[in-house]
Amino acid sequence: MSRILLVEDDTAIREAVAYNLEREGYEVLAAGDGVTGLRLAREEAPDLLVLDLMLPRLSGLDICRVVRAERSVPILVLTARATEDERIEGLDLGADDYVTKPFSMRELMARVRASLRRDQLSRSASGTSAGGTLRGGGIELDRSTRTVRRNGALVPLRPKEFELLEFLLANAGRALSREQILDHVWGDGYVGVTRTVDVHVHALRRKLEDDPARPEHIVTVRSHGYRFVP
């Protein structure tokens, strides 16, 4: 049984979402403020976070930032914020998916299932596929330990950054469209925008390129996507 942490300060929404998650067979932990939510995230190690952004005591973005620095867990954000810049900010901090309020409960349950399924497939792939090391441009990615080094120095990456880099390295020299990258890294059931790919590429460039503004290895293919140049 998957354990889901729901952090939502609106009592009516929290109770309705918790009820529907339990009907789906999930174990639900619930919190009404950010401080309690972060404590539960650390103590209970949930399989998924369903997280409101506008929380008392500690914001959802702050929780997202802290949790992402400490462990890999899918994060689904609930938000009344609908602008692209705000969604990108959350994705840049490590959110995996967004549901905009008001939302249908059917859509939310579908996104919960998809997030858990993608995480399970990702963990299965990392455990079975693939030992082996990918190299290029002074970058070394070890699939068995899920670590990345640049010129010998360890580079901490978020889970999606690692998977994106792995896909680019495994297809070095090939032009990959944003849609191909989105389908492979986030899964073909992912409902999101291709701008997500751009945000994660930008983050990788900051960590792996000498000059992120003039990348030598993770290069843009105009009007198409990206290519890794060894």
N, CA, C and O of each residue as an XYZ file, in Angstrom:
920
protein
N       0.842     -1.194      0.000
C       0.000      0.000      0.000
C       0.880      1.247      0.000
O       1.755      1.385      0.855
N       0.661      2.150     -0.941
C       1.437      3.380     -1.007
C       0.971      4.350      0.072
O      -0.219      4.454      0.372
N       1.938      5.053      0.645
C       1.647      6.038      1.694
C       1.772      7.427      1.089
O       2.797      7.762      0.495
N       0.720      8.239      1.241
C       0.677      9.565      0.640
C       0.559     10.611      1.736
O      -0.280     10.504      2.630
N       1.412     11.621      1.654
C       1.331     12.757      2.568
C       0.606     13.895      1.859
O       1.045     14.364      0.809
N      -0.511     14.335      2.446
C      -1.320     15.430      1.918
C      -1.128     16.643      2.823
O      -1.430     16.591      4.016
N      -0.621     17.737      2.248
C      -0.414     18.973      3.016
C      -1.280     20.057      2.386
O      -0.983     20.551      1.298
N      -2.352     20.419      3.082
C      -3.351     21.351      2.545
C      -4.012     22.049      3.734
O      -4.507     21.385      4.645
N      -4.024     23.387      3.730
C      -4.563     24.115      4.876
C      -6.073     24.292      4.832
O      -6.687     24.561      5.865
N      -6.681     24.150      3.673
C      -8.141     24.248      3.566
C      -8.751     22.938      4.060
O      -8.574     21.890      3.440
N      -9.463     23.006      5.171
C      -9.980     21.793      5.817
C     -10.904     21.008      4.898
O     -10.815     19.783      4.830
N     -11.795     21.705      4.188
C     -12.749     21.009      3.321
C     -12.025     20.272      2.195
O     -12.349     19.123      1.895
N     -11.050     20.927      1.576
C     -10.291     20.278      0.502
C      -9.473     19.118      1.053
O      -9.430     18.043      0.455
N      -8.822     19.337      2.199
C      -7.981     18.292      2.788
C      -8.809     17.040      3.102
O      -8.391     15.921      2.805
N      -9.971     17.240      3.698
C     -10.800     16.082      4.060
C     -11.350     15.379      2.823
O     -11.421     14.151      2.789
N     -11.739     16.148      1.805
C     -12.275     15.535      0.585
C     -11.194     14.746     -0.151
O     -11.437     13.626     -0.602
N     -10.003     15.330     -0.271
C      -8.923     14.635     -0.972
C      -8.500     13.396     -0.188
O      -8.298     12.331     -0.772
N      -8.366     13.529      1.137
C      -7.979     12.382      1.961
C      -8.993     11.250      1.837
O      -8.614     10.083      1.732
N     -10.269     11.588      1.848
C     -11.325     10.575      1.722
C     -11.195      9.824      0.396
O     -11.289      8.597      0.365
N     -10.980     10.562     -0.701
C     -10.890      9.919     -2.005
C      -9.605      9.105     -2.157
O      -9.612      8.059     -2.805
N      -8.513      9.571     -1.572
C      -7.278      8.788     -1.609
C      -7.444      7.480     -0.841
O      -6.983      6.430     -1.291
N      -8.094      7.541      0.302
C      -8.319      6.321      1.086
C      -9.242      5.362      0.350
O      -9.060      4.146      0.424
N     -10.236      5.897     -0.363
C     -11.104      5.039     -1.177
C     -10.331      4.328     -2.268
O     -10.686      3.220     -2.671
N      -9.260      4.975     -2.751
C      -8.411      4.357     -3.779
C      -7.459      3.318     -3.193
O      -6.766      2.618     -3.931
N      -7.429      3.219     -1.862
C      -6.608      2.206     -1.226
C      -5.275      2.686     -0.693
O      -4.425      1.874     -0.325
N      -5.076      4.009     -0.645
C      -3.814      4.546     -0.152
C      -3.884      4.803      1.351
O      -4.951      5.085      1.895
N      -2.758      4.705      1.998
C      -2.622      5.174      3.373
C      -2.343      6.673      3.309
O      -1.450      7.108      2.582
N      -3.099      7.463      4.064
C      -3.002      8.910      3.963
C      -2.537      9.517      5.283
O      -3.093      9.237      6.346
N      -1.510     10.350      5.191
C      -1.085     11.220      6.285
C      -1.476     12.628      5.883
O      -1.296     13.012      4.727
N      -2.010     13.411      6.822
C      -2.501     14.739      6.469
C      -1.941     15.781      7.418
O      -1.756     15.535      8.610
N      -1.676     16.960      6.854
C      -1.197     18.091      7.644
C      -1.856     19.361      7.128
O      -2.147     19.490      5.939
N      -2.087     20.298      8.046
C      -2.751     21.540      7.681
C      -1.836     22.741      7.608
O      -2.293     23.848      7.322
N      -0.544     22.546      7.864
C       0.402     23.653      7.760
C       1.752     23.115      7.300
O       1.999     21.910      7.339
N       2.620     24.025      6.864
C       3.879     23.621      6.253
C       4.866     22.998      7.218
O       5.570     22.057      6.854
N       4.932     23.500      8.438
C       5.887     22.962      9.408
C       5.546     21.519      9.744
O       6.427     20.659      9.764
N       4.269     21.250     10.007
C       3.843     19.878     10.281
C       4.062     18.999      9.064
O       4.490     17.851      9.186
N       3.768     19.536      7.894
C       3.960     18.762      6.669
C       5.410     18.361      6.464
O       5.689     17.215      6.113
N       6.333     19.281      6.675
C       7.749     18.959      6.513
C       8.199     17.936      7.545
O       8.981     17.038      7.230
N       7.713     18.064      8.774
C       8.079     17.083      9.802
C       7.611     15.683      9.406
O       8.364     14.718      9.534
N       6.372     15.571      8.928
C       5.854     14.266      8.515
C       6.611     13.727      7.300
O       6.863     12.526      7.202
N       6.970     14.614      6.382
C       7.734     14.178      5.198
C       9.056     13.558      5.616
O       9.513     12.587      5.013
N       9.669     14.121      6.652
C      10.954     13.609      7.118
C      10.800     12.349      7.962
O      11.599     11.420      7.838
N       9.796     12.307      8.805
C       9.662     11.197      9.753
C       8.994      9.968      9.146
O       9.324      8.842      9.519
N       8.063     10.165      8.222
C       7.229      9.056      7.752
C       7.636      8.516      6.383
O       7.132      7.475      5.962
N       8.539      9.204      5.681
C       9.022      8.759      4.364
C       7.884      8.329      3.444
O       7.838      7.170      3.031
N       6.962      9.241      3.112
C       5.844      8.886      2.228
C       6.322      8.558      0.819
O       7.424      8.928      0.415
N       5.460      7.850      0.077
C       5.772      7.494     -1.307
C       5.424      8.619     -2.279
O       5.898      8.630     -3.415
N       4.600      9.560     -1.837
C       4.174     10.680     -2.682
C       3.754     11.827     -1.784
O       3.127     11.609     -0.747
N       4.094     13.050     -2.172
C       3.596     14.256     -1.506
C       2.566     14.922     -2.395
O       2.821     15.171     -3.573
N       1.395     15.213     -1.830
C       0.401     16.056     -2.488
C       0.395     17.349     -1.690
O       0.003     17.363     -0.523
N       0.829     18.431     -2.316
C       1.286     19.597     -1.578
C       0.670     20.884     -2.095
O       0.834     21.230     -3.265
N      -0.053     21.610     -1.209
C      -0.520     22.944     -1.560
C       0.661     23.909     -1.484
O       1.583     23.697     -0.696
N       0.642     24.957     -2.289
C       1.730     25.935     -2.249
C       1.529     26.989     -1.174
O       2.481     27.368     -0.492
N       0.296     27.466     -1.015
C       0.013     28.556     -0.083
C      -0.353     27.971      1.274
O      -1.518     27.685      1.548
N       0.665     27.797      2.122
C       0.476     27.163      3.426
C       0.894     28.104      4.548
O       1.805     28.911      4.367
N       0.240     28.012      5.709
C       0.721     28.776      6.854
C       2.004     28.183      7.430
O       2.242     26.979      7.330
N       2.819     29.031      8.027
C       4.042     28.694      8.765
C       5.228     28.340      7.866
O       6.361     28.699      8.186
N       4.998     27.654      6.764
C       6.068     27.317      5.830
C       5.430     27.046      4.478
O       4.491     26.254      4.393
N       5.912     27.679      3.430
C       5.250     27.557      2.127
C       5.514     26.199      1.484
O       6.468     25.501      1.830
N       4.659     25.848      0.552
C       4.845     24.613     -0.200
C       6.134     24.613     -0.999
O       6.775     23.571     -1.139
N       6.527     25.771     -1.528
C       7.787     25.852     -2.273
C       8.975     25.568     -1.361
O       9.935     24.917     -1.773
N       8.912     26.059     -0.113
C       9.998     25.781      0.834
C      10.058     24.295      1.173
O      11.144     23.722      1.265
N       8.903     23.675      1.357
C       8.874     22.224      1.613
C       9.479     21.481      0.436
O      10.292     20.572      0.610
N       9.078     21.875     -0.759
C       9.583     21.243     -1.980
C      11.108     21.335     -2.031
O      11.784     20.350     -2.330
N      11.639     22.506     -1.741
C      13.091     22.725     -1.789
C      13.816     21.824     -0.786
O      14.826     21.206     -1.124
N      13.307     21.750      0.436
C      13.971     20.966      1.484
C      13.881     19.473      1.193
O      14.877     18.755      1.292
N      12.691     19.009      0.835
C      12.500     17.578      0.580
C      13.368     17.126     -0.586
O      13.984     16.062     -0.525
N      13.422     17.928     -1.653
C      14.208     17.555     -2.822
C      15.696     17.451     -2.494
O      16.413     16.645     -3.088
N      16.157     18.269     -1.548
C      17.571     18.222     -1.171
C      17.897     16.992     -0.338
O      19.062     16.613     -0.220
N      16.875     16.363      0.242
C      17.107     15.268      1.184
C      16.780     13.891      0.628
O      17.425     12.910      1.000
N      15.792     13.797     -0.253
C      15.432     12.480     -0.763
C      14.662     12.594     -2.067
O      14.204     13.668     -2.458
N      14.537     11.446     -2.726
C      13.794     11.379     -3.978
C      12.396     10.855     -3.702
O      12.230      9.712     -3.275
N      11.402     11.676     -3.940
C      10.003     11.278     -3.779
C       9.178     12.125     -4.736
O       9.427     13.325     -4.844
N       8.210     11.550     -5.431
C       7.392     12.370     -6.329
C       6.574     13.400     -5.554
O       6.050     13.115     -4.478
N       6.474     14.602     -6.121
C       5.738     15.704     -5.494
C       4.711     16.230     -6.478
O       5.054     16.669     -7.576
N       3.452     16.184     -6.079
C       2.344     16.683     -6.887
C       1.813     17.926     -6.191
O       1.391     17.864     -5.036
N       1.834     19.046     -6.886
C       1.480     20.331     -6.296
C       0.034     20.688     -6.611
O      -0.418     20.575     -7.750
N      -0.686     21.125     -5.567
C      -2.020     21.708     -5.724
C      -1.865     23.217     -5.619
O      -1.251     23.710     -4.674
N      -2.408     23.946     -6.565
C      -2.211     25.390     -6.510
C      -3.326     26.149     -7.194
O      -3.897     25.702     -8.189
N      -3.622     27.314     -6.630
C      -4.516     28.253     -7.306
C      -3.722     29.160     -8.230
O      -4.296     29.939     -8.992
N      -2.400     29.057     -8.160
C      -1.537     29.852     -9.026
C      -1.499     29.221    -10.413
O      -1.097     28.068    -10.568
N      -1.912     29.968    -11.399
C      -2.031     29.371    -12.732
C      -1.064     29.949    -13.748
O      -1.050     29.515    -14.900
N      -0.238     30.940    -13.339
C       0.652     31.534    -14.319
C       1.806     30.589    -14.637
O       2.212     29.781    -13.801
N       2.325     30.702    -15.851
C       3.412     29.822    -16.276
C       4.655     30.019    -15.417
O       5.308     29.042    -15.051
N       4.994     31.268    -15.089
C       6.203     31.527    -14.306
C       6.146     30.858    -12.942
O       7.148     30.324    -12.467
N       4.987     30.885    -12.313
C       4.857     30.266    -10.994
C       4.921     28.750    -11.089
O       5.493     28.095    -10.217
N       4.334     28.186    -12.147
C       4.441     26.747    -12.332
C       5.897     26.350    -12.576
O       6.373     25.349    -12.041
N       6.594     27.138    -13.384
C       7.998     26.853    -13.673
C       8.834     26.938    -12.404
O       9.744     26.131    -12.209
N       8.539     27.901    -11.540
C       9.274     28.018    -10.276
C       9.149     26.737     -9.461
O      10.138     26.239     -8.923
N       7.941     26.210     -9.373
C       7.741     24.964     -8.637
C       8.448     23.791     -9.282
O       9.049     22.971     -8.588
N       8.384     23.701    -10.596
C       9.076     22.621    -11.306
C      10.578     22.734    -11.130
O      11.273     21.727    -10.996
N      11.079     23.962    -11.130
C      12.518     24.169    -10.968
C      12.978     23.738     -9.584
O      14.123     23.319     -9.416
N      12.099     23.838     -8.591
C      12.440     23.411     -7.235
C      12.242     21.918     -7.029
O      12.604     21.385     -5.980
N      11.671     21.239     -8.016
C      11.597     19.787     -7.915
C      10.216     19.177     -7.953
O      10.087     17.960     -7.825
N       9.159     19.989     -8.126
C       7.821     19.404     -8.261
C       7.746     18.582     -9.546
O       8.360     18.934    -10.553
N       6.994     17.488     -9.503
C       6.877     16.612    -10.668
C       5.636     16.903    -11.501
O       5.627     16.667    -12.709
N       4.584     17.417    -10.855
C       3.341     17.646    -11.586
C       2.532     18.703    -10.847
O       2.744     18.952     -9.660
N       1.599     19.322    -11.571
C       0.746     20.369    -11.040
C      -0.715     20.022    -11.261
O      -1.080     19.484    -12.306
N      -1.551     20.331    -10.279
C      -3.002     20.325    -10.461
C      -3.491     21.697    -10.006
O      -3.237     22.114     -8.876
N      -4.191     22.389    -10.894
C      -4.637     23.749    -10.605
C      -6.041     23.740    -10.011
O      -6.949     23.096    -10.538
N      -6.202     24.460     -8.915
C      -7.522     24.605     -8.282
C      -8.374     25.578     -9.092
O      -7.853     26.564     -9.615
N      -9.673     25.316     -9.202
C     -10.389     24.116     -8.738
C     -10.119     22.932     -9.658
O      -9.944     23.103    -10.865
N     -10.087     21.746     -9.094
C      -9.779     20.553     -9.879
C     -10.868     19.511     -9.664
O     -11.592     19.533     -8.669
N     -10.962     18.596    -10.626
C     -11.883     17.483    -10.447
C     -11.160     16.383     -9.677
O      -9.962     16.165     -9.862
N     -11.895     15.699     -8.819
C     -11.285     14.647     -8.017
C     -10.805     13.501     -8.906
O      -9.800     12.858     -8.600
N     -11.511     13.243     -9.997
C     -11.088     12.181    -10.921
C      -9.722     12.497    -11.519
O      -8.862     11.621    -11.618
N      -9.526     13.770    -11.923
C      -8.237     14.151    -12.489
C      -7.136     14.008    -11.446
O      -6.060     13.493    -11.751
N      -7.391     14.457    -10.219
C      -6.374     14.366     -9.176
C      -5.996     12.918     -8.912
O      -4.811     12.602     -8.799
N      -6.979     12.034     -8.812
C      -6.678     10.620     -8.564
C      -5.876     10.021     -9.717
O      -4.981      9.204     -9.502
N      -6.206     10.435    -10.948
C      -5.457      9.930    -12.109
C      -4.008     10.395    -12.056
O      -3.097      9.632    -12.377
N      -3.793     11.635    -11.655
C      -2.432     12.157    -11.579
C      -1.643     11.515    -10.435
O      -0.436     11.303    -10.551
N      -2.318     11.212     -9.349
C      -1.665     10.487     -8.247
C      -1.201      9.121     -8.737
O      -0.058      8.728     -8.506
N      -2.090      8.400     -9.414
C      -1.724      7.071     -9.933
C      -0.556      7.175    -10.905
O       0.372      6.367    -10.856
N      -0.603      8.180    -11.797
C       0.455      8.330    -12.791
C       1.789      8.665    -12.123
O       2.828      8.148    -12.533
N       1.772      9.519    -11.107
C       3.009      9.897    -10.413
C       3.627      8.688     -9.724
O       4.837      8.480     -9.805
N       2.809      7.893     -9.048
C       3.319      6.704     -8.369
C       3.829      5.673     -9.370
O       4.835      5.007     -9.129
N       3.125      5.547    -10.498
C       3.542      4.579    -11.517
C       4.872      4.980    -12.142
O       5.747      4.138    -12.344
N       5.026      6.274    -12.451
C       6.301      6.738    -13.018
C       7.446      6.518    -12.048
O       8.539      6.117    -12.449
N       7.197      6.779    -10.768
C       8.255      6.597     -9.775
C       8.639      5.129     -9.646
O       9.819      4.798     -9.531
N       7.643      4.254     -9.666
C       7.917      2.818     -9.569
C       8.702      2.326    -10.775
O       9.644      1.548    -10.629
N       8.317      2.779    -11.973
C       9.032      2.374    -13.181
C      10.458      2.892    -13.176
O      11.381      2.194    -13.594
N      10.636      4.121    -12.700
C      11.974      4.703    -12.643
C      12.874      3.927    -11.697
O      14.032      3.653    -12.013
N      12.335      3.570    -10.526
C      13.137      2.816     -9.562
C      13.444      1.418    -10.070
O      14.539      0.893     -9.863
N      12.459      0.820    -10.741
C      12.675     -0.517    -11.296
C      13.762     -0.477    -12.365
O      14.626     -1.352    -12.424
N      13.703      0.552    -13.207
C      14.698      0.662    -14.276
C      16.088      0.881    -13.708
O      17.059      0.313    -14.207
N      16.194      1.706    -12.662
C      17.513      1.975    -12.105
C      18.062      0.757    -11.386
O      19.276      0.588    -11.277
N      17.155     -0.105    -10.888
C      17.626     -1.289    -10.185
C      17.977     -2.435    -11.100
O      18.808     -3.270    -10.743
N      17.359     -2.505    -12.287
C      17.575     -3.655    -13.148
C      18.393     -3.314    -14.364
O      19.253     -4.099    -14.763
N      18.161     -2.194    -14.952
C      18.789     -1.871    -16.204
C      20.182     -1.667    -15.991
O      21.033     -2.010    -16.813
N      20.380     -1.229    -15.129
C      21.498     -0.793    -15.690
C      22.600     -0.397    -14.886
O      22.792      0.731    -14.430
N      23.302     -1.394    -14.746
C      24.621     -1.087    -14.356
C      25.266     -0.476    -15.536
O      24.712     -0.477    -16.636
N      26.432      0.049    -15.326
C      27.123      0.660    -16.437
C      27.334      2.128    -16.211
O      26.665      2.765    -15.397
N      28.277      2.647    -16.949
C      28.649      4.051    -16.821
C      28.579      4.709    -18.189
O      29.028      4.142    -19.185
N      28.013      5.906    -18.229
C      27.966      6.712    -19.446
C      28.939      7.867    -19.284
O      29.018      8.471    -18.214
N      29.674      8.173    -20.335
C      30.681      9.230    -20.265
C      30.608     10.132    -21.495
O      30.228      9.702    -22.583
N      30.982     11.386    -21.291
C      31.085     12.326    -22.405
C      31.347     13.723    -21.896
O      30.724     14.164    -20.930
N      32.264     14.421    -22.537
C      32.520     15.806    -22.193
C      33.010     16.018    -20.777
O      32.701     17.037    -20.161
N      33.775     15.062    -20.248
C      34.260     15.180    -18.879
C      33.234     14.799    -17.829
O      33.482     14.915    -16.629
N      32.064     14.338    -18.298
C      30.976     13.944    -17.393
C      30.912     12.423    -17.331
O      31.011     11.746    -18.355
N      30.747     11.897    -16.132
C      30.650     10.457    -15.923
C      29.411     10.165    -15.099
O      29.284     10.635    -13.968
N      28.496      9.391    -15.666
C      27.246      9.041    -14.994
C      27.250      7.553    -14.690
O      27.331      6.728    -15.600
N      27.162      7.211    -13.412
C      27.162      5.821    -12.963
C      25.733      5.406    -12.666
O      25.118      5.886    -11.713
N      25.211      4.506    -13.494
C      23.815      4.102    -13.335
C      23.584      3.288    -12.068
O      22.526      3.395    -11.448
N      24.564      2.475    -11.679
C      24.350      1.586    -10.536
C      24.287      2.357     -9.218
O      23.547      1.979     -8.310
N      25.055      3.427     -9.116
C      25.042      4.228     -7.884
C      24.243      5.520     -8.031
O      24.038      6.249     -7.061
N      23.792      5.794     -9.264
C      23.038      7.018     -9.572
C      23.818      8.260     -9.130
O      23.282      9.162     -8.486
N      25.085      8.273     -9.493
C      25.933      9.426     -9.202
C      26.493      9.997    -10.499
O      26.619      9.297    -11.503
N      26.825     11.281    -10.454
C      27.395     11.978    -11.603
C      28.639     12.732    -11.148
O      28.641     13.396    -10.111
N      29.688     12.613    -11.942
C      30.909     13.364    -11.683
C      31.274     14.187    -12.910
O      31.070     13.764    -14.048
N      31.814     15.359    -12.654
C      32.312     16.222    -13.722
C      33.779     16.507    -13.435
O      34.129     17.111    -12.421
N      34.629     16.055    -14.357
C      36.078     16.176    -14.157
C      36.495     15.612    -12.803
O      37.376     16.151    -12.132
N      35.846     14.520    -12.418
C      36.186     13.816    -11.189
C      35.460     14.286     -9.951
O      35.475     13.594     -8.933
N      34.820     15.453    -10.005
C      34.133     15.999     -8.833
C      32.661     15.590     -8.845
O      31.990     15.672     -9.874
N      32.171     15.150     -7.686
C      30.780     14.723     -7.570
C      29.846     15.909     -7.769
O      30.052     16.972     -7.184
N      28.811     15.722     -8.601
C      27.819     16.764     -8.874
C      26.459     16.281     -8.380
O      25.922     15.321     -8.933
N      25.886     16.911     -7.359
C      24.569     16.487     -6.883
C      23.474     16.875     -7.871
O      23.358     18.037     -8.258
N      22.671     15.890     -8.274
C      21.560     16.142     -9.192
C      20.259     15.680     -8.562
O      20.230     14.718     -7.796
N      19.192     16.374     -8.893
C      17.858     15.911     -8.508
C      17.486     14.708     -9.378
O      18.070     14.509    -10.443
N      16.517     13.909     -8.926
C      16.182     12.681     -9.673
C      15.867     12.923    -11.144
O      16.372     12.200    -12.002
N      15.051     13.915    -11.454
C      14.694     14.161    -12.852
C      15.881     14.713    -13.638
O      16.003     14.444    -14.833
N      16.752     15.474    -12.993
C      17.956     15.944    -13.666
C      18.850     14.762    -14.036
O      19.416     14.720    -15.128
N      18.974     13.805    -13.118
C      19.774     12.610    -13.398
C      19.200     11.844    -14.585
O      19.935     11.454    -15.492
N      17.891     11.630    -14.579
C      17.258     10.852    -15.644
C      17.344     11.572    -16.989
O      17.501     10.936    -18.030
N      17.242     12.889    -16.961
C      17.381     13.665    -18.198
C      18.804     13.554    -18.743
O      19.001     13.337    -19.939
N      19.791     13.704    -17.864
C      21.175     13.588    -18.300
C      21.467     12.186    -18.816
O      22.174     12.023    -19.810
N      20.934     11.188    -18.156
C      21.132      9.803    -18.592
C      20.597      9.599    -20.010
O      21.247      8.956    -20.834
N      19.425     10.140    -20.291
C      18.816     10.007    -21.612
C      19.642     10.733    -22.667
O      19.844     10.217    -23.766
N      20.119     11.928    -22.333
C      20.935     12.682    -23.279
C      22.257     11.972    -23.558
O      22.677     11.866    -24.711
N      22.910     11.489    -22.509
C      24.190     10.793    -22.683
C      24.023      9.494    -23.464
O      24.851      9.158    -24.312
N      22.943      8.766    -23.170
C      22.710      7.496    -23.863
C      22.437      7.713    -25.348
O      22.593      6.795    -26.154
N      22.030      8.933    -25.706
C      21.744      9.257    -27.105
C      22.661     10.360    -27.608
O      22.259     11.194    -28.418
N      23.905     10.357    -27.119
C      24.853     11.408    -27.488
C      24.959     11.545    -28.998
O      25.071     10.556    -29.721
N      24.922     12.786    -29.458
C      25.013     13.070    -30.882
C      23.675     13.142    -31.591
O      23.584     13.685    -32.692
N      22.629     12.597    -30.970
C      21.293     12.605    -31.590
C      20.519     13.833    -31.160
O      20.595     14.256    -30.006
N      19.770     14.406    -32.096
C      18.863     15.505    -31.773
C      17.575     14.905    -31.205
O      16.885     14.143    -31.882
N      17.264     15.253    -29.972
C      16.081     14.725    -29.301
C      15.063     15.846    -29.146
O      15.390     16.926    -28.654
N      13.839     15.589    -29.563
C      12.802     16.613    -29.440
C      12.376     16.743    -27.985
O      12.563     15.826    -27.186
N      11.804     17.885    -27.654
C      11.281     18.079    -26.297
C      10.227     17.033    -25.976
O      10.150     16.550    -24.847
N       9.421     16.685    -26.960
C       8.369     15.684    -26.728
C       8.969     14.309    -26.428
O       8.490     13.600    -25.544
N      10.026     13.932    -27.173
C      10.704     12.662    -26.898
C      11.267     12.642    -25.479
O      11.124     11.657    -24.755
N      11.900     13.730    -25.099
C      12.491     13.809    -23.762
C      11.403     13.746    -22.702
O      11.539     13.024    -21.714
N      10.334     14.490    -22.899
C       9.234     14.506    -21.927
C       8.640     13.113    -21.763
O       8.391     12.668    -20.642
N       8.410     12.419    -22.887
C       7.833     11.077    -22.832
C       8.764     10.095    -22.122
O       8.310      9.266    -21.333
N      10.065     10.186    -22.403
C      10.995      9.209    -21.834
C      11.267      9.469    -20.355
O      11.261      8.542    -19.545
N      11.505     10.726    -20.007
C      11.924     11.047    -18.635
C      10.740     11.173    -17.687
O      10.810     10.737    -16.538
N       9.654     11.767    -18.167
C       8.487     11.957    -17.307
C       7.416     10.900    -17.536
O       6.490     10.785    -16.732
N       7.519     10.132    -18.606
C       6.555      9.080    -18.882
C       5.489      9.533    -19.848
O       5.097     10.700    -19.857
N       5.011      8.590    -20.675
C       4.049      8.985    -21.709
C       2.680      9.314    -21.145
O       1.814      9.794    -21.876
N       2.463      9.063    -19.850
C       1.202      9.456    -19.231
C       1.266     10.832    -18.604
O       0.280     11.307    -18.041
N       2.434     11.483    -18.698
C       2.611     12.782    -18.054
C       1.796     13.839    -18.785
O       1.826     13.942    -20.011
N       1.068     14.623    -17.994
C       0.289     15.719    -18.567
C       0.979     17.010    -18.139
O       0.792     17.476    -17.015
N       1.757     17.574    -19.015
C       2.511     18.765    -18.658
C       2.976     19.499    -19.891
O       2.598     19.156    -21.011
N       3.804     20.518    -19.683
C       4.255     21.357    -20.788
C       5.706     21.048    -21.113
O       6.482     20.665    -20.238
N       6.067     21.222    -22.391
C       7.447     20.948    -22.790
C       8.408     21.945    -22.157
O       9.615     21.700    -22.135
N       7.906     23.058    -21.646
C       8.755     24.014    -20.933
C       9.426     23.339    -19.732
O      10.494     23.770    -19.296
N       8.814     22.298    -19.203
C       9.421     21.529    -18.117
C      10.817     21.055    -18.512
O      11.752     21.114    -17.714
N      10.948     20.586    -19.749
C      12.245     20.113    -20.235
C      13.252     21.252    -20.225
O      14.389     21.064    -19.793
N      12.851     22.436    -20.696
C      13.754     23.578    -20.747
C      14.262     23.953    -19.354
O      15.436     24.281    -19.185
N      13.383     23.903    -18.371
C      13.764     24.243    -17.001
C      14.833     23.285    -16.487
O      15.807     23.713    -15.866
N      14.655     22.000    -16.742
C      15.612     21.007    -16.249
C      16.925     21.052    -17.029
O      17.991     20.823    -16.457
N      16.857     21.345    -18.333
C      18.093     21.527    -19.106
C      18.869     22.731    -18.558
O      20.089     22.672    -18.409
N      18.163     23.804    -18.266
C      18.811     24.985    -17.704
C      19.529     24.640    -16.395
O      20.650     25.089    -16.156
N      18.871     23.837    -15.553
C      19.484     23.439    -14.284
C      20.735     22.583    -14.516
O      21.743     22.757    -13.832
N      20.667     21.668    -15.474
C      21.839     20.838    -15.783
C      22.995     21.682    -16.294
O      24.144     21.461    -15.911
N      22.702     22.638    -17.148
C      23.765     23.486    -17.683
C      24.465     24.257    -16.568
O      25.687     24.405    -16.592
N      23.704     24.749    -15.594
C      24.322     25.478    -14.485
C      25.303     24.590    -13.716
O      26.302     25.074    -13.185
N      25.011     23.300    -13.662
C      25.841     22.393    -12.869
C      26.968     21.753    -13.662
O      27.964     21.324    -13.080
N      26.827     21.681    -14.994
C      27.752     20.862    -15.775
C      28.534     21.610    -16.853
O      29.519     21.082    -17.369
N      28.122     22.811    -17.200
C      28.804     23.549    -18.263
C      29.739     24.608    -17.666
O      29.430     25.201    -16.633
N      30.879     24.841    -18.318
C      31.778     25.918    -17.898
C      31.083     27.266    -17.989
O      31.191     28.094    -17.084
N      30.371     27.481    -19.083
C      29.610     28.711    -19.278
C      28.183     28.316    -19.671
O      27.920     28.035    -20.840
N      27.262     28.293    -18.700
C      25.892     27.852    -19.014
C      25.225     28.663    -20.118
O      24.334     28.160    -20.803
N      25.647     29.911    -20.297
C      25.045     30.740    -21.351
C      25.548     30.348    -22.735
O      24.909     30.653    -23.742
N      26.698     29.670    -22.783
C      27.260     29.192    -24.053
C      27.634     27.721    -23.898
O      28.815     27.376    -23.871
N      26.637     26.866    -23.799
C      26.907     25.449    -23.508
C      27.657     24.764    -24.646
O      27.400     25.012    -25.824
N      28.586     23.899    -24.263
C      29.352     23.139    -25.241
C      28.831     21.715    -25.396
O      29.037     21.090    -26.437
N      28.167     21.204    -24.385
C      27.767     19.794    -24.400
C      26.252     19.601    -24.503
O      25.791     18.803    -25.320
N      25.482     20.309    -23.699
C      24.021     20.198    -23.777
C      23.541     21.361    -24.626
O      23.251     22.444    -24.117
N      23.463     21.119    -25.933
C      23.221     22.220    -26.872
C      21.779     22.192    -27.368
O      21.145     21.140    -27.447
N      21.289     23.368    -27.695
C      19.924     23.512    -28.200
C      19.883     23.217    -29.696
O      20.724     23.693    -30.458
N      18.903     22.434    -30.101
C      18.604     22.227    -31.520
C      17.384     23.094    -31.817
O      16.271     22.786    -31.392
N      17.606     24.156    -32.534
C      16.582     25.187    -32.695
C      15.258     24.626    -33.211
O      15.220     23.840    -34.157
N      14.182     25.052    -32.565
C      12.815     24.665    -32.941
C      12.581     23.163    -32.809
O      11.624     22.637    -33.378
N      13.437     22.470    -32.068
C      13.285     21.013    -31.941
C      13.496     20.531    -30.511
O      12.571     20.013    -29.886
N      14.704     20.698    -29.994
C      14.965     20.170    -28.670
C      16.431     20.323    -28.288
O      16.970     21.429    -28.310
N      17.084     19.198    -27.934
C      18.450     19.256    -27.425
C      19.269     18.068    -27.930
O      18.740     17.032    -28.333
N      20.590     18.274    -27.886
C      21.517     17.212    -28.258
C      22.723     17.278    -27.320
O      23.207     18.360    -26.989
N      23.195     16.110    -26.900
C      24.425     16.066    -26.103
C      25.623     15.891    -27.033
O      25.682     14.944    -27.818
N      26.570     16.815    -26.932
C      27.768     16.777    -27.769
C      28.942     16.381    -26.883
O      29.342     17.160    -26.018
N      29.509     15.184    -27.075
C      30.579     14.729    -26.185
C      31.834     15.566    -26.305
O      32.820     15.302    -25.616
